[in-house]
C-alpha cells in the first residue's frame, strides 16, 4: 500500500462509521467504473477506433463541433 493511500485511510478512520461507509461506497463504485472502462477500451477494435475517428473528422468538416474555449473560456487576465 502506498504512503498516500495509508494517509487517506488513516484520515477516513477518524470519521464516523456512516461517513466511512459513504466514502468506501464511492471508492468501490469508482473502481468498478474503471474496470468497466478498461474492459470496454480493451474490447474496442481498430476498425471501431477508425470509425469513431471518421465521425469526428466529419463533424469537424461540417462545423458540428464546439470549441473547448467556448465551453470553458480561458481566464481573462486583469491588468
KOLGU-4560 file (N, C-alpha, C; in nm, 3 decimals, padded with zeros to 5 digits):
<recs>
<n_xx: 00.086 n_yy: -00.117 n_zz: 00.000 ca_xx: 00.000 ca_yy: 00.000 ca_zz: 00.000 c_xx: 00.089 c_yy: 00.123 c_zz: 00.000 mol: A seq: 1 type: UNK>
<n_xx: 00.052 n_yy: 00.220 n_zz: -00.080 ca_xx: 00.134 ca_yy: 00.341 ca_zz: -00.091 c_xx: 00.116 c_yy: 00.427 c_zz: 00.035 mol: A seq: 2 type: UNK>
<n_xx: 00.212 n_yy: 00.516 n_zz: 00.052 ca_xx: 00.206 ca_yy: 00.607 ca_zz: 00.167 c_xx: 00.083 c_yy: 00.698 c_zz: 00.158 mol: A seq: 3 type: UNK>
<n_xx: 00.053 n_yy: 00.744 n_zz: 00.038 ca_xx: -00.062 ca_yy: 00.832 ca_zz: 00.019 c_xx: -00.192 c_yy: 00.760 c_zz: 00.056 mol: A seq: 4 type: UNK>
<n_xx: -00.206 n_yy: 00.636 n_zz: 00.013 ca_xx: -00.326 ca_yy: 00.560 ca_zz: 00.046 c_xx: -00.334 c_yy: 00.534 c_zz: 00.196 mol: A seq: 5 type: UNK>
<n_xx: -00.222 n_yy: 00.507 n_zz: 00.259 ca_xx: -00.221 ca_yy: 00.488 ca_zz: 00.405 c_xx: -00.266 c_yy: 00.615 c_zz: 00.477 mol: A seq: 6 type: UNK>
<n_xx: -00.220 n_yy: 00.731 n_zz: 00.428 ca_xx: -00.261 ca_yy: 00.858 ca_zz: 00.488 c_xx: -00.411 c_yy: 00.878 c_zz: 00.472 mol: A seq: 7 type: UNK>
<n_xx: -00.462 n_yy: 00.849 n_zz: 00.353 ca_xx: -00.605 ca_yy: 00.867 ca_zz: 00.328 c_xx: -00.687 c_yy: 00.775 c_zz: 00.418 mol: A seq: 8 type: UNK>
<n_xx: -00.646 n_yy: 00.651 n_zz: 00.431 ca_xx: -00.719 ca_yy: 00.556 ca_zz: 00.517 c_xx: -00.713 c_yy: 00.601 c_zz: 00.662 mol: A seq: 9 type: UNK>
<n_xx: -00.599 n_yy: 00.651 n_zz: 00.704 ca_xx: -00.587 ca_yy: 00.700 ca_zz: 00.842 c_xx: -00.684 c_yy: 00.814 c_zz: 00.867 mol: A seq: 10 type: UNK>
<n_xx: -00.700 n_yy: 00.903 n_zz: 00.770 ca_xx: -00.794 ca_yy: 01.014 ca_zz: 00.783 c_xx: -00.938 c_yy: 00.963 c_zz: 00.786 mol: A seq: 11 type: UNK>
<n_xx: -00.967 n_yy: 00.870 n_zz: 00.699 ca_xx: -01.103 ca_yy: 00.815 ca_zz: 00.691 c_xx: -01.139 c_yy: 00.743 c_zz: 00.820 mol: A seq: 12 type: UNK>
<n_xx: -01.043 n_yy: 00.674 n_zz: 00.880 ca_xx: -01.070 ca_yy: 00.601 ca_zz: 01.004 c_xx: -01.113 c_yy: 00.693 c_zz: 01.119 mol: A seq: 13 type: UNK>
<n_xx: -01.081 n_yy: 00.819 n_zz: 01.108 ca_xx: -01.118 ca_yy: 00.914 ca_zz: 01.213 c_xx: -01.262 c_yy: 00.963 c_zz: 01.199 mol: A seq: 14 type: UNK>
<n_xx: -01.326 n_yy: 00.932 n_zz: 01.088 ca_xx: -01.462 ca_yy: 00.977 ca_zz: 01.062 c_xx: -01.563 c_yy: 00.882 c_zz: 01.125 mol: A seq: 15 type: UNK>
<n_xx: -01.685 n_yy: 00.929 n_zz: 01.144 ca_xx: -01.792 ca_yy: 00.840 ca_zz: 01.192 c_xx: -01.816 c_yy: 00.726 c_zz: 01.092 mol: A seq: 16 type: UNK>
<n_xx: -01.867 n_yy: 00.614 n_zz: 01.141 ca_xx: -01.886 ca_yy: 00.495 ca_zz: 01.059 c_xx: -01.970 c_yy: 00.524 c_zz: 00.934 mol: A seq: 17 type: UNK>
<n_xx: -02.072 n_yy: 00.605 n_zz: 00.948 ca_xx: -02.159 ca_yy: 00.636 ca_zz: 00.834 c_xx: -02.080 c_yy: 00.705 c_zz: 00.723 mol: A seq: 18 type: UNK>
<n_xx: -01.994 n_yy: 00.800 n_zz: 00.759 ca_xx: -01.913 ca_yy: 00.869 ca_zz: 00.659 c_xx: -01.808 c_yy: 00.776 c_zz: 00.599 mol: A seq: 19 type: UNK>
<n_xx: -01.751 n_yy: 00.688 n_zz: 00.682 ca_xx: -01.655 ca_yy: 00.590 ca_zz: 00.631 c_xx: -01.721 c_yy: 00.502 c_zz: 00.525 mol: A seq: 20 type: UNK>
<n_xx: -01.843 n_yy: 00.456 n_zz: 00.554 ca_xx: -01.915 ca_yy: 00.371 ca_zz: 00.459 c_xx: -01.947 c_yy: 00.446 c_zz: 00.330 mol: A seq: 21 type: UNK>
<n_xx: -01.982 n_yy: 00.572 n_zz: 00.343 ca_xx: -02.013 ca_yy: 00.652 ca_zz: 00.224 c_xx: -01.890 c_yy: 00.666 c_zz: 00.136 mol: A seq: 22 type: UNK>
<n_xx: -01.776 n_yy: 00.693 n_zz: 00.196 ca_xx: -01.651 ca_yy: 00.706 ca_zz: 00.120 c_xx: -01.612 c_yy: 00.572 c_zz: 00.059 mol: A seq: 23 type: UNK>
<n_xx: -01.626 n_yy: 00.466 n_zz: 00.136 ca_xx: -01.594 ca_yy: 00.332 ca_zz: 00.085 c_xx: -01.682 c_yy: 00.297 c_zz: -00.034 mol: A seq: 24 type: UNK>
<n_xx: -01.809 n_yy: 00.330 n_zz: -00.028 ca_xx: -01.901 ca_yy: 00.302 ca_zz: -00.138 c_xx: -01.860 c_yy: 00.379 c_zz: -00.262 mol: A seq: 25 type: UNK>
<n_xx: -01.818 n_yy: 00.504 n_zz: -00.246 ca_xx: -01.774 ca_yy: 00.584 ca_zz: -00.361 c_xx: -01.647 c_yy: 00.527 c_zz: -00.422 mol: A seq: 26 type: UNK>
<n_xx: -01.555 n_yy: 00.484 n_zz: -00.338 ca_xx: -01.430 ca_yy: 00.426 ca_zz: -00.388 c_xx: -01.459 c_yy: 00.296 c_zz: -00.464 mol: A seq: 27 type: UNK>
<n_xx: -01.542 n_yy: 00.211 n_zz: -00.408 ca_xx: -01.576 ca_yy: 00.084 ca_zz: -00.474 c_xx: -01.647 c_yy: 00.107 c_zz: -00.606 mol: A seq: 28 type: UNK>
<n_xx: -01.736 n_yy: 00.205 n_zz: -00.610 ca_xx: -01.806 ca_yy: 00.237 ca_zz: -00.734 c_xx: -01.708 c_yy: 00.290 c_zz: -00.838 mol: A seq: 29 type: UNK>
<n_xx: -01.614 n_yy: 00.372 n_zz: -00.796 ca_xx: -01.513 ca_yy: 00.425 ca_zz: -00.887 c_xx: -01.425 c_yy: 00.313 c_zz: -00.943 mol: A seq: 30 type: UNK>
<n_xx: -01.386 n_yy: 00.220 n_zz: -00.858 ca_xx: -01.305 ca_yy: 00.107 ca_zz: -00.903 c_xx: -01.381 c_yy: 00.022 c_zz: -01.005 mol: A seq: 31 type: UNK>
<n_xx: -01.507 n_yy: -00.003 n_zz: -00.979 ca_xx: -01.589 ca_yy: -00.081 ca_zz: -01.073 c_xx: -01.603 c_yy: -00.007 c_zz: -01.206 mol: A seq: 32 type: UNK>
<n_xx: -01.624 n_yy: 00.124 n_zz: -01.200 ca_xx: -01.634 ca_yy: 00.205 ca_zz: -01.321 c_xx: -01.504 c_yy: 00.198 c_zz: -01.401 mol: A seq: 33 type: UNK>
<n_xx: -01.391 n_yy: 00.206 n_zz: -01.334 ca_xx: -01.262 ca_yy: 00.196 ca_zz: -01.402 c_xx: -01.244 c_yy: 00.060 c_zz: -01.468 mol: A seq: 34 type: UNK>
<n_xx: -01.287 n_yy: -00.047 n_zz: -01.401 ca_xx: -01.279 ca_yy: -00.181 ca_zz: -01.459 c_xx: -01.363 c_yy: -00.190 c_zz: -01.586 mol: A seq: 35 type: UNK>
<n_xx: -01.485 n_yy: -00.133 n_zz: -01.580 ca_xx: -01.572 ca_yy: -00.137 ca_zz: -01.698 c_xx: -01.511 c_yy: -00.059 c_zz: -01.814 mol: A seq: 36 type: UNK>
<n_xx: -01.457 n_yy: 00.060 n_zz: -01.787 ca_xx: -01.395 ca_yy: 00.139 ca_zz: -01.893 c_xx: -01.276 c_yy: 00.065 c_zz: -01.951 mol: A seq: 37 type: UNK>
<n_xx: -01.192 n_yy: 00.007 n_zz: -01.866 ca_xx: -01.074 ca_yy: -00.066 ca_zz: -01.915 c_xx: -01.116 c_yy: -00.182 c_zz: -02.004 mol: A seq: 38 type: UNK>
<n_xx: -01.219 n_yy: -00.254 n_zz: -01.964 ca_xx: -01.268 ca_yy: -00.366 ca_zz: -02.044 c_xx: -01.324 c_yy: -00.316 c_zz: -02.177 mol: A seq: 39 type: UNK>
<n_xx: -01.397 n_yy: -00.206 n_zz: -02.173 ca_xx: -01.454 ca_yy: -00.150 ca_zz: -02.296 c_xx: -01.344 c_yy: -00.107 c_zz: -02.392 mol: A seq: 40 type: UNK>
<n_xx: -01.243 n_yy: -00.037 n_zz: -02.341 ca_xx: -01.133 ca_yy: 00.006 ca_zz: -02.427 c_xx: -01.058 c_yy: -00.114 c_zz: -02.483 mol: A seq: 41 type: UNK>
<n_xx: -01.033 n_yy: -00.214 n_zz: -02.400 ca_xx: -00.962 ca_yy: -00.333 ca_zz: -02.446 c_xx: -01.040 c_yy: -00.407 c_zz: -02.554 mol: A seq: 42 type: UNK>
<n_xx: -01.171 n_yy: -00.401 n_zz: -02.549 ca_xx: -01.255 ca_yy: -00.472 ca_zz: -02.645 c_xx: -01.280 c_yy: -00.393 c_zz: -02.773 mol: A seq: 43 type: UNK>
<n_xx: -01.238 n_yy: -00.267 n_zz: -02.777 ca_xx: -01.260 ca_yy: -00.184 ca_zz: -02.895 c_xx: -01.159 c_yy: -00.223 c_zz: -03.003 mol: A seq: 44 type: UNK>
<n_xx: -01.212 n_yy: -00.255 n_zz: -03.119 ca_xx: -01.126 ca_yy: -00.298 ca_zz: -03.230 c_xx: -01.067 c_yy: -00.179 c_zz: -03.304 mol: A seq: 45 type: UNK>
<n_xx: -00.963 n_yy: -00.204 n_zz: -03.381 ca_xx: -00.903 ca_yy: -00.098 ca_zz: -03.463 c_xx: -01.007 c_yy: -00.042 c_zz: -03.560 mol: A seq: 46 type: UNK>
<n_xx: -01.093 n_yy: -00.129 n_zz: -03.611 ca_xx: -01.198 ca_yy: -00.084 ca_zz: -03.703 c_xx: -01.293 c_yy: 00.013 c_zz: -03.632 mol: A seq: 47 type: UNK>
<n_xx: -01.329 n_yy: -00.018 n_zz: -03.508 ca_xx: -01.418 ca_yy: 00.071 ca_zz: -03.432 c_xx: -01.350 c_yy: 00.205 c_zz: -03.405 mol: A seq: 48 type: UNK>
<n_xx: -01.221 n_yy: 00.203 n_zz: -03.369 ca_xx: -01.148 ca_yy: 00.328 ca_zz: -03.347 c_xx: -01.146 c_yy: 00.411 c_zz: -03.475 mol: A seq: 49 type: UNK>
<n_xx: -01.120 n_yy: 00.343 n_zz: -03.589 ca_xx: -01.115 ca_yy: 00.414 ca_zz: -03.716 c_xx: -01.251 c_yy: 00.476 c_zz: -03.749 mol: A seq: 50 type: UNK>
<n_xx: -01.358 n_yy: 00.403 n_zz: -03.721 ca_xx: -01.493 ca_yy: 00.455 ca_zz: -03.747 c_xx: -01.519 c_yy: 00.579 c_zz: -03.660 mol: A seq: 51 type: UNK>
<n_xx: -01.482 n_yy: 00.573 n_zz: -03.533 ca_xx: -01.501 ca_yy: 00.689 ca_zz: -03.445 c_xx: -01.421 c_yy: 00.809 c_zz: -03.495 mol: A seq: 52 type: UNK>
<n_xx: -01.297 n_yy: 00.784 n_zz: -03.541 ca_xx: -01.214 ca_yy: 00.893 ca_zz: -03.592 c_xx: -01.277 c_yy: 00.955 c_zz: -03.717 mol: A seq: 53 type: UNK>
<n_xx: -01.333 n_yy: 00.870 n_zz: -03.804 ca_xx: -01.401 ca_yy: 00.922 ca_zz: -03.923 c_xx: -01.518 c_yy: 01.013 c_zz: -03.884 mol: A seq: 54 type: UNK>
<n_xx: -01.593 n_yy: 00.970 n_zz: -03.783 ca_xx: -01.707 ca_yy: 01.052 ca_zz: -03.739 c_xx: -01.661 c_yy: 01.186 c_zz: -03.685 mol: A seq: 55 type: UNK>
<n_xx: -01.554 n_yy: 01.185 n_zz: -03.610 ca_xx: -01.501 ca_yy: 01.311 ca_zz: -03.555 c_xx: -01.455 c_yy: 01.402 c_zz: -03.668 mol: A seq: 56 type: UNK>
<n_xx: -01.381 n_yy: 01.346 n_zz: -03.764 ca_xx: -01.335 ca_yy: 01.427 ca_zz: -03.877 c_xx: -01.454 c_yy: 01.484 c_zz: -03.955 mol: A seq: 57 type: UNK>
<n_xx: -01.558 n_yy: 01.404 n_zz: -03.974 ca_xx: -01.677 ca_yy: 01.451 ca_zz: -04.045 c_xx: -01.744 c_yy: 01.564 c_zz: -03.966 mol: A seq: 58 type: UNK>
<n_xx: -01.754 n_yy: 01.550 n_zz: -03.835 ca_xx: -01.813 ca_yy: 01.656 ca_zz: -03.752 c_xx: -01.733 c_yy: 01.785 c_zz: -03.763 mol: A seq: 59 type: UNK>
<n_xx: -01.600 n_yy: 01.772 n_zz: -03.764 ca_xx: -01.515 ca_yy: 01.891 ca_zz: -03.776 c_xx: -01.538 c_yy: 01.958 c_zz: -03.911 mol: A seq: 60 type: UNK>
<n_xx: -01.538 n_yy: 01.877 n_zz: -04.018 ca_xx: -01.559 ca_yy: 01.932 ca_zz: -04.152 c_xx: -01.694 c_yy: 02.001 c_zz: -04.165 mol: A seq: 61 type: UNK>
<n_xx: -01.797 n_yy: 01.946 n_zz: -04.101 ca_xx: -01.932 ca_yy: 02.002 ca_zz: -04.109 c_xx: -01.954 c_yy: 02.118 c_zz: -04.012 mol: A seq: 62 type: UNK>
<n_xx: -01.856 n_yy: 02.145 n_zz: -03.928 ca_xx: -01.871 ca_yy: 02.252 ca_zz: -03.829 c_xx: -01.964 c_yy: 02.214 c_zz: -03.716 mol: A seq: 63 type: UNK>
<n_xx: -01.982 n_yy: 02.084 n_zz: -03.695 ca_xx: -02.073 ca_yy: 02.036 ca_zz: -03.590 c_xx: -02.004 c_yy: 02.018 c_zz: -03.457 mol: A seq: 64 type: UNK>
<n_xx: -01.907 n_yy: 02.101 n_zz: -03.430 ca_xx: -01.835 ca_yy: 02.092 ca_zz: -03.304 c_xx: -01.834 c_yy: 02.228 c_zz: -03.236 mol: A seq: 65 type: UNK>
<n_xx: -01.806 n_yy: 02.226 n_zz: -03.110 ca_xx: -01.794 ca_yy: 02.349 ca_zz: -03.032 c_xx: -01.653 c_yy: 02.352 c_zz: -02.975 mol: A seq: 66 type: UNK>
<n_xx: -01.587 n_yy: 02.462 n_zz: -02.990 ca_xx: -01.452 ca_yy: 02.476 ca_zz: -02.935 c_xx: -01.456 c_yy: 02.464 c_zz: -02.783 mol: A seq: 67 type: UNK>
<n_xx: -01.356 n_yy: 02.397 n_zz: -02.729 ca_xx: -01.347 ca_yy: 02.389 ca_zz: -02.583 c_xx: -01.335 c_yy: 02.527 c_zz: -02.521 mol: A seq: 68 type: UNK>
<n_xx: -01.275 n_yy: 02.622 n_zz: -02.594 ca_xx: -01.266 ca_yy: 02.759 ca_zz: -02.542 c_xx: -01.404 c_yy: 02.823 c_zz: -02.529 mol: A seq: 69 type: UNK>
<n_xx: -01.500 n_yy: 02.777 n_zz: -02.612 ca_xx: -01.637 ca_yy: 02.827 ca_zz: -02.598 c_xx: -01.708 c_yy: 02.763 c_zz: -02.479 mol: A seq: 70 type: UNK>
<n_xx: -01.674 n_yy: 02.638 n_zz: -02.453 ca_xx: -01.737 ca_yy: 02.567 ca_zz: -02.341 c_xx: -01.671 c_yy: 02.607 c_zz: -02.209 mol: A seq: 71 type: UNK>
<n_xx: -01.538 n_yy: 02.614 n_zz: -02.212 ca_xx: -01.461 ca_yy: 02.651 ca_zz: -02.093 c_xx: -01.370 c_yy: 02.768 c_zz: -02.129 mol: A seq: 72 type: UNK>
<n_xx: -01.425 n_yy: 02.889 n_zz: -02.128 ca_xx: -01.344 ca_yy: 03.004 ca_zz: -02.169 c_xx: -01.220 c_yy: 03.019 c_zz: -02.081 mol: A seq: 73 type: UNK>
<n_xx: -01.106 n_yy: 03.050 n_zz: -02.144 ca_xx: -00.985 ca_yy: 03.070 ca_zz: -02.064 c_xx: -01.002 c_yy: 03.192 c_zz: -01.973 mol: A seq: 74 type: UNK>
<n_xx: -00.938 n_yy: 03.188 n_zz: -01.859 ca_xx: -00.950 ca_yy: 03.304 ca_zz: -01.768 c_xx: -00.889 c_yy: 03.427 c_zz: -01.832 mol: A seq: 75 type: UNK>
<n_xx: -00.953 n_yy: 03.539 n_zz: -01.806 ca_xx: -00.901 ca_yy: 03.664 ca_zz: -01.859 c_xx: -00.810 c_yy: 03.727 c_zz: -01.753 mol: A seq: 76 type: UNK>
<n_xx: -00.701 n_yy: 03.783 n_zz: -01.800 ca_xx: -00.610 ca_yy: 03.846 ca_zz: -01.704 c_xx: -00.658 c_yy: 03.989 c_zz: -01.680 mol: A seq: 77 type: UNK>
<n_xx: -00.657 n_yy: 04.025 n_zz: -01.555 ca_xx: -00.698 ca_yy: 04.160 ca_zz: -01.517 c_xx: -00.571 c_yy: 04.242 c_zz: -01.498 mol: A seq: 78 type: UNK>
<n_xx: -00.560 n_yy: 04.346 n_zz: -01.575 ca_xx: -00.437 ca_yy: 04.423 ca_zz: -01.572 c_xx: -00.453 c_yy: 04.551 c_zz: -01.516 mol: A seq: 79 type: UNK>
</recs>
